[in-house]
Amino acid sequence: MTMPRKNAVNLTIQFPLNEKIILEEYCEKMQRTKSDVIREMVRLLKNI
């Protein structure tokens, strides 16, 4: 079991099934968690 992060919050989002599958396939291929991938994408928004 992982330790909770300080200042972490839970976020519930809804994806169309096809987008969920894309995310899951990417995560499996890259051996990363969905949370990790989504956090990275959000951080990239800061640079836009």
mmCIF file of the N, C-alpha and C atoms, coordinates in Angstrom:
data_MODEL
# 
_entry.id   MODEL 
# 
loop_
_atom_site.group_PDB 
_atom_site.id 
_atom_site.type_symbol 
_atom_site.label_atom_id 
_atom_site.label_alt_id 
_atom_site.label_comp_id 
_atom_site.label_asym_id 
_atom_site.label_entity_id 
_atom_site.label_seq_id 
_atom_site.pdbx_PDB_ins_code 
_atom_site.Cartn_x 
_atom_site.Cartn_y 
_atom_site.Cartn_z 
_atom_site.occupancy 
_atom_site.B_iso_or_equiv 
_atom_site.pdbx_formal_charge 
_atom_site.auth_seq_id 
_atom_site.auth_comp_id 
_atom_site.auth_asym_id 
_atom_site.auth_atom_id 
_atom_site.pdbx_PDB_model_num 
ATOM 1   N N  . MET A 1 1  ? 0.854   -1.189 0.000   1.00 0.00 ? 1  MET A N  1 
ATOM 2   C CA . MET A 1 1  ? 0.000   0.000  0.000   1.00 0.00 ? 1  MET A CA 1 
ATOM 3   C C  . MET A 1 1  ? 0.893   1.244  0.000   1.00 0.00 ? 1  MET A C  1 
ATOM 4   N N  . THR A 1 2  ? 0.542   2.226  -0.822  1.00 0.00 ? 2  THR A N  1 
ATOM 5   C CA . THR A 1 2  ? 1.348   3.441  -0.904  1.00 0.00 ? 2  THR A CA 1 
ATOM 6   C C  . THR A 1 2  ? 0.907   4.442  0.159   1.00 0.00 ? 2  THR A C  1 
ATOM 7   N N  . MET A 1 3  ? 1.836   5.305  0.516   1.00 0.00 ? 3  MET A N  1 
ATOM 8   C CA . MET A 1 3  ? 1.542   6.360  1.482   1.00 0.00 ? 3  MET A CA 1 
ATOM 9   C C  . MET A 1 3  ? 0.831   7.509  0.779   1.00 0.00 ? 3  MET A C  1 
ATOM 10  N N  . PRO A 1 4  ? -0.167  8.112  1.412   1.00 0.00 ? 4  PRO A N  1 
ATOM 11  C CA . PRO A 1 4  ? -0.835  9.264  0.806   1.00 0.00 ? 4  PRO A CA 1 
ATOM 12  C C  . PRO A 1 4  ? 0.141   10.426 0.636   1.00 0.00 ? 4  PRO A C  1 
ATOM 13  N N  . ARG A 1 5  ? 0.004   11.151 -0.451  1.00 0.00 ? 5  ARG A N  1 
ATOM 14  C CA . ARG A 1 5  ? 0.846   12.316 -0.693  1.00 0.00 ? 5  ARG A CA 1 
ATOM 15  C C  . ARG A 1 5  ? 0.302   13.512 0.059   1.00 0.00 ? 5  ARG A C  1 
ATOM 16  N N  . LYS A 1 6  ? 1.214   14.374 0.522   1.00 0.00 ? 6  LYS A N  1 
ATOM 17  C CA . LYS A 1 6  ? 0.767   15.627 1.124   1.00 0.00 ? 6  LYS A CA 1 
ATOM 18  C C  . LYS A 1 6  ? 0.167   16.489 0.032   1.00 0.00 ? 6  LYS A C  1 
ATOM 19  N N  . ASN A 1 7  ? -0.852  17.212 0.356   1.00 0.00 ? 7  ASN A N  1 
ATOM 20  C CA . ASN A 1 7  ? -1.536  18.110 -0.570  1.00 0.00 ? 7  ASN A CA 1 
ATOM 21  C C  . ASN A 1 7  ? -2.149  17.391 -1.759  1.00 0.00 ? 7  ASN A C  1 
ATOM 22  N N  . ALA A 1 8  ? -2.366  16.100 -1.660  1.00 0.00 ? 8  ALA A N  1 
ATOM 23  C CA . ALA A 1 8  ? -2.980  15.342 -2.752  1.00 0.00 ? 8  ALA A CA 1 
ATOM 24  C C  . ALA A 1 8  ? -4.495  15.358 -2.584  1.00 0.00 ? 8  ALA A C  1 
ATOM 25  N N  . VAL A 1 9  ? -5.176  15.368 -3.700  1.00 0.00 ? 9  VAL A N  1 
ATOM 26  C CA . VAL A 1 9  ? -6.640  15.288 -3.699  1.00 0.00 ? 9  VAL A CA 1 
ATOM 27  C C  . VAL A 1 9  ? -7.064  14.212 -4.686  1.00 0.00 ? 9  VAL A C  1 
ATOM 28  N N  . ASN A 1 10 ? -8.227  13.664 -4.470  1.00 0.00 ? 10 ASN A N  1 
ATOM 29  C CA . ASN A 1 10 ? -8.794  12.701 -5.412  1.00 0.00 ? 10 ASN A CA 1 
ATOM 30  C C  . ASN A 1 10 ? -9.607  13.447 -6.447  1.00 0.00 ? 10 ASN A C  1 
ATOM 31  N N  . LEU A 1 11 ? -9.562  12.965 -7.666  1.00 0.00 ? 11 LEU A N  1 
ATOM 32  C CA . LEU A 1 11 ? -10.293 13.573 -8.767  1.00 0.00 ? 11 LEU A CA 1 
ATOM 33  C C  . LEU A 1 11 ? -11.006 12.469 -9.528  1.00 0.00 ? 11 LEU A C  1 
ATOM 34  N N  . THR A 1 12 ? -12.288 12.625 -9.712  1.00 0.00 ? 12 THR A N  1 
ATOM 35  C CA . THR A 1 12 ? -13.059 11.654 -10.479 1.00 0.00 ? 12 THR A CA 1 
ATOM 36  C C  . THR A 1 12 ? -13.393 12.275 -11.822 1.00 0.00 ? 12 THR A C  1 
ATOM 37  N N  . ILE A 1 13 ? -13.048 11.568 -12.887 1.00 0.00 ? 13 ILE A N  1 
ATOM 38  C CA . ILE A 1 13 ? -13.343 12.072 -14.231 1.00 0.00 ? 13 ILE A CA 1 
ATOM 39  C C  . ILE A 1 13 ? -14.057 10.990 -15.030 1.00 0.00 ? 13 ILE A C  1 
ATOM 40  N N  . GLN A 1 14 ? -14.767 11.397 -16.046 1.00 0.00 ? 14 GLN A N  1 
ATOM 41  C CA . GLN A 1 14 ? -15.451 10.457 -16.925 1.00 0.00 ? 14 GLN A CA 1 
ATOM 42  C C  . GLN A 1 14 ? -14.819 10.541 -18.306 1.00 0.00 ? 14 GLN A C  1 
ATOM 43  N N  . PHE A 1 15 ? -14.522 9.380  -18.858 1.00 0.00 ? 15 PHE A N  1 
ATOM 44  C CA . PHE A 1 15 ? -13.971 9.260  -20.197 1.00 0.00 ? 15 PHE A CA 1 
ATOM 45  C C  . PHE A 1 15 ? -14.931 8.439  -21.041 1.00 0.00 ? 15 PHE A C  1 
ATOM 46  N N  . PRO A 1 16 ? -15.010 8.717  -22.322 1.00 0.00 ? 16 PRO A N  1 
ATOM 47  C CA . PRO A 1 16 ? -15.664 7.753  -23.200 1.00 0.00 ? 16 PRO A CA 1 
ATOM 48  C C  . PRO A 1 16 ? -14.844 6.454  -23.172 1.00 0.00 ? 16 PRO A C  1 
ATOM 49  N N  . LEU A 1 17 ? -15.490 5.337  -23.354 1.00 0.00 ? 17 LEU A N  1 
ATOM 50  C CA . LEU A 1 17 ? -14.823 4.046  -23.256 1.00 0.00 ? 17 LEU A CA 1 
ATOM 51  C C  . LEU A 1 17 ? -13.605 3.963  -24.177 1.00 0.00 ? 17 LEU A C  1 
ATOM 52  N N  . ASN A 1 18 ? -13.721 4.463  -25.396 1.00 0.00 ? 18 ASN A N  1 
ATOM 53  C CA . ASN A 1 18 ? -12.593 4.360  -26.327 1.00 0.00 ? 18 ASN A CA 1 
ATOM 54  C C  . ASN A 1 18 ? -11.383 5.150  -25.834 1.00 0.00 ? 18 ASN A C  1 
ATOM 55  N N  . GLU A 1 19 ? -11.587 6.287  -25.173 1.00 0.00 ? 19 GLU A N  1 
ATOM 56  C CA . GLU A 1 19 ? -10.467 7.063  -24.644 1.00 0.00 ? 19 GLU A CA 1 
ATOM 57  C C  . GLU A 1 19 ? -9.859  6.379  -23.420 1.00 0.00 ? 19 GLU A C  1 
ATOM 58  N N  . LYS A 1 20 ? -10.683 5.744  -22.626 1.00 0.00 ? 20 LYS A N  1 
ATOM 59  C CA . LYS A 1 20 ? -10.184 4.985  -21.478 1.00 0.00 ? 20 LYS A CA 1 
ATOM 60  C C  . LYS A 1 20 ? -9.285  3.850  -21.953 1.00 0.00 ? 20 LYS A C  1 
ATOM 61  N N  . ILE A 1 21 ? -9.692  3.187  -23.005 1.00 0.00 ? 21 ILE A N  1 
ATOM 62  C CA . ILE A 1 21 ? -8.895  2.092  -23.555 1.00 0.00 ? 21 ILE A CA 1 
ATOM 63  C C  . ILE A 1 21 ? -7.564  2.616  -24.084 1.00 0.00 ? 21 ILE A C  1 
ATOM 64  N N  . ILE A 1 22 ? -7.586  3.749  -24.755 1.00 0.00 ? 22 ILE A N  1 
ATOM 65  C CA . ILE A 1 22 ? -6.350  4.365  -25.253 1.00 0.00 ? 22 ILE A CA 1 
ATOM 66  C C  . ILE A 1 22 ? -5.409  4.636  -24.081 1.00 0.00 ? 22 ILE A C  1 
ATOM 67  N N  . LEU A 1 23 ? -5.936  5.228  -23.018 1.00 0.00 ? 23 LEU A N  1 
ATOM 68  C CA . LEU A 1 23 ? -5.116  5.531  -21.843 1.00 0.00 ? 23 LEU A CA 1 
ATOM 69  C C  . LEU A 1 23 ? -4.546  4.257  -21.232 1.00 0.00 ? 23 LEU A C  1 
ATOM 70  N N  . GLU A 1 24 ? -5.372  3.254  -21.065 1.00 0.00 ? 24 GLU A N  1 
ATOM 71  C CA . GLU A 1 24 ? -4.916  2.005  -20.459 1.00 0.00 ? 24 GLU A CA 1 
ATOM 72  C C  . GLU A 1 24 ? -3.852  1.313  -21.306 1.00 0.00 ? 24 GLU A C  1 
ATOM 73  N N  . GLU A 1 25 ? -4.036  1.315  -22.619 1.00 0.00 ? 25 GLU A N  1 
ATOM 74  C CA . GLU A 1 25 ? -3.048  0.692  -23.503 1.00 0.00 ? 25 GLU A CA 1 
ATOM 75  C C  . GLU A 1 25 ? -1.720  1.450  -23.455 1.00 0.00 ? 25 GLU A C  1 
ATOM 76  N N  . TYR A 1 26 ? -1.806  2.771  -23.430 1.00 0.00 ? 26 TYR A N  1 
ATOM 77  C CA . TYR A 1 26 ? -0.588  3.584  -23.336 1.00 0.00 ? 26 TYR A CA 1 
ATOM 78  C C  . TYR A 1 26 ? 0.140   3.293  -22.021 1.00 0.00 ? 26 TYR A C  1 
ATOM 79  N N  . CYS A 1 27 ? -0.602  3.260  -20.930 1.00 0.00 ? 27 CYS A N  1 
ATOM 80  C CA . CYS A 1 27 ? -0.007  3.020  -19.616 1.00 0.00 ? 27 CYS A CA 1 
ATOM 81  C C  . CYS A 1 27 ? 0.658   1.653  -19.551 1.00 0.00 ? 27 CYS A C  1 
ATOM 82  N N  . GLU A 1 28 ? 0.005   0.668  -20.112 1.00 0.00 ? 28 GLU A N  1 
ATOM 83  C CA . GLU A 1 28 ? 0.585   -0.671 -20.107 1.00 0.00 ? 28 GLU A CA 1 
ATOM 84  C C  . GLU A 1 28 ? 1.867   -0.694 -20.941 1.00 0.00 ? 28 GLU A C  1 
ATOM 85  N N  . LYS A 1 29 ? 1.816   -0.082 -22.107 1.00 0.00 ? 29 LYS A N  1 
ATOM 86  C CA . LYS A 1 29 ? 2.986   -0.055 -22.992 1.00 0.00 ? 29 LYS A CA 1 
ATOM 87  C C  . LYS A 1 29 ? 4.160   0.677  -22.342 1.00 0.00 ? 29 LYS A C  1 
ATOM 88  N N  . MET A 1 30 ? 3.884   1.784  -21.657 1.00 0.00 ? 30 MET A N  1 
ATOM 89  C CA . MET A 1 30 ? 4.935   2.603  -21.057 1.00 0.00 ? 30 MET A CA 1 
ATOM 90  C C  . MET A 1 30 ? 5.249   2.185  -19.614 1.00 0.00 ? 30 MET A C  1 
ATOM 91  N N  . GLN A 1 31 ? 4.489   1.231  -19.099 1.00 0.00 ? 31 GLN A N  1 
ATOM 92  C CA . GLN A 1 31 ? 4.634   0.750  -17.718 1.00 0.00 ? 31 GLN A CA 1 
ATOM 93  C C  . GLN A 1 31 ? 4.522   1.902  -16.713 1.00 0.00 ? 31 GLN A C  1 
ATOM 94  N N  . ARG A 1 32 ? 3.461   2.677  -16.883 1.00 0.00 ? 32 ARG A N  1 
ATOM 95  C CA . ARG A 1 32 ? 3.189   3.812  -15.998 1.00 0.00 ? 32 ARG A CA 1 
ATOM 96  C C  . ARG A 1 32 ? 1.751   3.715  -15.526 1.00 0.00 ? 32 ARG A C  1 
ATOM 97  N N  . THR A 1 33 ? 1.459   4.370  -14.410 1.00 0.00 ? 33 THR A N  1 
ATOM 98  C CA . THR A 1 33 ? 0.090   4.372  -13.909 1.00 0.00 ? 33 THR A CA 1 
ATOM 99  C C  . THR A 1 33 ? -0.723  5.433  -14.645 1.00 0.00 ? 33 THR A C  1 
ATOM 100 N N  . LYS A 1 34 ? -2.038  5.258  -14.620 1.00 0.00 ? 34 LYS A N  1 
ATOM 101 C CA . LYS A 1 34 ? -2.921  6.259  -15.223 1.00 0.00 ? 34 LYS A CA 1 
ATOM 102 C C  . LYS A 1 34 ? -2.742  7.603  -14.519 1.00 0.00 ? 34 LYS A C  1 
ATOM 103 N N  . SER A 1 35 ? -2.630  7.565  -13.201 1.00 0.00 ? 35 SER A N  1 
ATOM 104 C CA . SER A 1 35 ? -2.449  8.810  -12.446 1.00 0.00 ? 35 SER A CA 1 
ATOM 105 C C  . SER A 1 35 ? -1.182  9.529  -12.873 1.00 0.00 ? 35 SER A C  1 
ATOM 106 N N  . ASP A 1 36 ? -0.109  8.793  -13.036 1.00 0.00 ? 36 ASP A N  1 
ATOM 107 C CA . ASP A 1 36 ? 1.168   9.387  -13.431 1.00 0.00 ? 36 ASP A CA 1 
ATOM 108 C C  . ASP A 1 36 ? 1.067   10.055 -14.804 1.00 0.00 ? 36 ASP A C  1 
ATOM 109 N N  . VAL A 1 37 ? 0.442   9.377  -15.737 1.00 0.00 ? 37 VAL A N  1 
ATOM 110 C CA . VAL A 1 37 ? 0.305   9.914  -17.091 1.00 0.00 ? 37 VAL A CA 1 
ATOM 111 C C  . VAL A 1 37 ? -0.575  11.164 -17.090 1.00 0.00 ? 37 VAL A C  1 
ATOM 112 N N  . ILE A 1 38 ? -1.682  11.112 -16.388 1.00 0.00 ? 38 ILE A N  1 
ATOM 113 C CA . ILE A 1 38 ? -2.586  12.262 -16.343 1.00 0.00 ? 38 ILE A CA 1 
ATOM 114 C C  . ILE A 1 38 ? -1.924  13.447 -15.652 1.00 0.00 ? 38 ILE A C  1 
ATOM 115 N N  . ARG A 1 39 ? -1.181  13.200 -14.557 1.00 0.00 ? 39 ARG A N  1 
ATOM 116 C CA . ARG A 1 39 ? -0.461  14.299 -13.895 1.00 0.00 ? 39 ARG A CA 1 
ATOM 117 C C  . ARG A 1 39 ? 0.529   14.956 -14.853 1.00 0.00 ? 39 ARG A C  1 
ATOM 118 N N  . GLU A 1 40 ? 1.233   14.151 -15.622 1.00 0.00 ? 40 GLU A N  1 
ATOM 119 C CA . GLU A 1 40 ? 2.190   14.708 -16.576 1.00 0.00 ? 40 GLU A CA 1 
ATOM 120 C C  . GLU A 1 40 ? 1.477   15.574 -17.624 1.00 0.00 ? 40 GLU A C  1 
ATOM 121 N N  . MET A 1 41 ? 0.344   15.105 -18.122 1.00 0.00 ? 41 MET A N  1 
ATOM 122 C CA . MET A 1 41 ? -0.400  15.873 -19.123 1.00 0.00 ? 41 MET A CA 1 
ATOM 123 C C  . MET A 1 41 ? -0.879  17.205 -18.545 1.00 0.00 ? 41 MET A C  1 
ATOM 124 N N  . VAL A 1 42 ? -1.328  17.201 -17.305 1.00 0.00 ? 42 VAL A N  1 
ATOM 125 C CA . VAL A 1 42 ? -1.774  18.439 -16.662 1.00 0.00 ? 42 VAL A CA 1 
ATOM 126 C C  . VAL A 1 42 ? -0.600  19.403 -16.506 1.00 0.00 ? 42 VAL A C  1 
ATOM 127 N N  . ARG A 1 43 ? 0.559   18.886 -16.116 1.00 0.00 ? 43 ARG A N  1 
ATOM 128 C CA . ARG A 1 43 ? 1.736   19.750 -15.990 1.00 0.00 ? 43 ARG A CA 1 
ATOM 129 C C  . ARG A 1 43 ? 2.115   20.376 -17.319 1.00 0.00 ? 43 ARG A C  1 
ATOM 130 N N  . LEU A 1 44 ? 1.929   19.649 -18.403 1.00 0.00 ? 44 LEU A N  1 
ATOM 131 C CA . LEU A 1 44 ? 2.234   20.192 -19.729 1.00 0.00 ? 44 LEU A CA 1 
ATOM 132 C C  . LEU A 1 44 ? 1.339   21.379 -20.077 1.00 0.00 ? 44 LEU A C  1 
ATOM 133 N N  . LEU A 1 45 ? 0.139   21.417 -19.532 1.00 0.00 ? 45 LEU A N  1 
ATOM 134 C CA . LEU A 1 45 ? -0.779  22.536 -19.784 1.00 0.00 ? 45 LEU A CA 1 
ATOM 135 C C  . LEU A 1 45 ? -0.219  23.851 -19.270 1.00 0.00 ? 45 LEU A C  1 
ATOM 136 N N  . LYS A 1 46 ? 0.615   23.782 -18.253 1.00 0.00 ? 46 LYS A N  1 
ATOM 137 C CA . LYS A 1 46 ? 1.203   25.003 -17.678 1.00 0.00 ? 46 LYS A CA 1 
ATOM 138 C C  . LYS A 1 46 ? 2.060   25.724 -18.704 1.00 0.00 ? 46 LYS A C  1 
ATOM 139 N N  . ASN A 1 47 ? 2.640   24.990 -19.632 1.00 0.00 ? 47 ASN A N  1 
ATOM 140 C CA . ASN A 1 47 ? 3.549   25.565 -20.639 1.00 0.00 ? 47 ASN A CA 1 
ATOM 141 C C  . ASN A 1 47 ? 2.820   26.104 -21.873 1.00 0.00 ? 47 ASN A C  1 
ATOM 142 N N  . ILE A 1 48 ? 1.514   25.988 -21.890 1.00 0.00 ? 48 ILE A N  1 
ATOM 143 C CA . ILE A 1 48 ? 0.742   26.462 -23.062 1.00 0.00 ? 48 ILE A CA 1 
ATOM 144 C C  . ILE A 1 48 ? 0.441   27.946 -22.921 1.00 0.00 ? 48 ILE A C  1 
# 
